Amino acid sequence: MAQSLLDWAEATRWGVTYAHARAVPSLGIDQIDLLHLLVREKAQEVDPVVREATAMGAHLPPPVVEVVSRRRVVEASLDSMRAIADPHAFTLSNASRFPNVVRRRLWAHNLGVITGLYAAKTIGQHELFIPPAHTSGRTWMVGPNLTALAKRLGQRAQDVLSGVLSTQLASRTLFEGLDWVRPYALSLLDAYIREIDGYDKAFVKAMERFSAFLNNGHMSAGIEPVDPGSFVFTPRQVRAIYAGQALVAAIDGYCTFITSLVCTALDLDGAFVEHVLASQVAGHHVVIRSTQVLPGMGIRRIDATTGYAFVRVIAQHGGVGLVNRMWEAPTTLPTVGELGNPERWMERIGV
C-alpha cells in the first residue's frame, strides 16, 4: 500500500491546538440543547426558501444540519484534504526536497495551522470533498463560534445564522444538486498537482498566504505577488489556476446572491448579514478557499467581491434564470476575464 502523504494524526493534533487558540465560550447542557434546537428550526425555515431562490436542487433530500465542535471541523477538513492529497502522494513526495520524516511532519504542522485557524473562525460549512456516500447533504454549524457571535451581536445573531445557512445550503445545491461541479473542482486540483515541481518552496509560500488570508479575512495588498520564476508552472497548471479562480468566484458570488434573496424573502437585514459574513471566514470548505491563495494565484488576483458583482449584473439582465446559465456545464462558467466584463460572458453564451 502506498504511504500516506503525511502524518494525518499529527496534523489533527496541531489543528486542534490552533483551533483552541481562541477562547471557546463555556456553555451548559441546557444552552447546548437550545443551540441545536435553534439551528434545526432555522434550517427548516431557510431550506425551502433557498430551493425556491435557486430554482435548483428540488430533488435533494432535506439537509442534515448539525452543530459541531471545532475539533470536528478540523477532522473533517483534514479528511477532505487526505481524500484529495493521498492519491497524489507519490507525485508530491517525489517533488519534495525534504527527507521523508521531515516532510511528513512539516506538512502535518502546516496543514494543522490552516485547519485550526479555519475552525476557530468559520461559522458554518457544507462538506464538499469527503466521498458523498458518507456525508451527502451534511451542513455543519460550529457551536463555539456561533455562540461567540451571539454574545457579540445579541438577537441580531439569528439573522446572521440564517444568512450562513443560506450560503451553505446554496453551496450544497451546487455540489450535491449538479452532477458535474464536484468532479470539475477535483479535476482542477488534480491538473495542478500532477505537474507540481519544487513543491516544498511552493508549499511554504502557500502556507504564508493562506495563514494571512485566514487571519485577515481577505488577500492583503501588502502580500507580494508570486515571482513566476520561483516556481515551475506548466501551461496546464496555469489553465487550472485560472479556471479554479473563476469557479471560486462564481460559487462565492452565486451563494452571496442567493443569500441576499433569502434575506429579502424572510425580511432579514440583508445589509447587516452581508457585512458580518464578509468579516468572517464563513465561506466554502478550506480546500476550495485555498484555490485563491495557492502559489501561482498571484499571477492575476481576483477581489473577493468580484463574483458577487458579476452575478448581480447578470441578474439585472435576466434574473435567476440567466444567473443559473452559469451552472449548465463547465463551459458556461465565466472565465477570469469575463468576471470583470459580464457583457462578454452574455455575448459568449448567446444572450
PyMOL commands that set and color helices and strands:
alter all, ss='L'
color gray80, all
select helices_A, chain A and resi 8-19+29-54+70-95+100-121+132-135+143-177+181-194+199-216+228-230+235-265+270-278+286-292+297-299+306-327+330-332+336-339+342-349
alter helices_A, ss='H'
color red, helices_A
select strands_A, chain A and resi 64-68+124-126+138-142
alter strands_A, ss='S'
color yellow, strands_A
deselect
rebuild
show_as cartoon
